[in-house]
Amino acid sequence: NKKDIYSTLEYTVMHRATISIHPLVIAVWCGLTTTAFNMLPVGCVDGGRVVQGAFGKYALVGFGLTTYSLLGLGVHGGPLSLPWGLYVLICQ
């Protein structure tokens, strides 16, 4: 089948190709990830200050506990969630 040959060739070529990534792409990804975790609604990071300003001091406790629970379960951020949650918890 001609279609099967083309799909196999495309798969082989696609997985064999090496794509070089510009260092700026890596720097932007690191900055974006750090900013995203900085906006989590816990403690004294920027997201926590936004929640405290919008909903009050007592709402921050509920948001923080929920976020720490989700970070512990790995819901936010994939493999980076547990180290980031521990980092924010220790720095509090």
N, C-alpha and C positions, 0 to 999 in steps of 0.2 A: 504494500500500500504506500503510495507516494506521500500521503499526509503523515503516516507514522514515521517515515524516514526524516521528514522535515522537523517534526516535533522532537525526535530523538537528537538530531543535530543541534537544534536550538538549545535544548536542555544541556547537552554536553558543552557547547561553546559558552553558554551563559555561566556554567559553574566552573569552567576552567579559566575564565577571564579574570585578570587581576585589575582592580580599579584603584588608582592612586587617589587618595583624598588629600586635599589641601590642608595644611596645618590650621588655617583659619576656621575651617569647618569643625575641627576638633575643639578649638578654643570656644567657638560659639555654642557648641553642644554642651560643654562643661559649664559655661556661663548660664545657659538656659536651664540646665538641670539644677544648678545652685539657686537660681532665682525662684524656680518652681517650689523647691523645698523650703526656701525662705518665706514663702507666702502661706505655709501651713498655719492653721489657726491654733498655735500652741504658744504658751509662755510669752517671752519677751522678743521673739522674732517679729518681723514686720507683719505677718498674718495675724499673730496674736494681738498686736497693737491695733490693727484694723478692727478685729472682732470686739476688743474691749472698748474702742471708741464708738462703735455702732450699737452694741447690745449691752454694754456694761461689764463690770468686773466679775459678777457671778456667772454670767453666760460664758465667759472665757474658761471657767473651770469645766463646764459641760463639754464645750467644744474641744478643749485640750484632752480630756479623758477619752472622748470619742476618737480623736485623731491618733492618740497614742495607741489605742486598741487596734485601729485599722493599720497603723504602721507595724505593730507587732505581728499582725496576721499577714502582712505583706500585700495588702490591698493597694496602698499608694506606693508607686515608685518601683515596683518589682524588687530586684535584688538589692537595691540601695535603701529600701525602706527601713529595715531593721538597724543598720549602722547609723542612718540619719536620725532615727528616733532615739537611739541611745546617746548620740552626740548632743541633741537638743536637751534631752533629759539631764545629762551630766552637766551641761553648761548653765542650767537654770539656777 
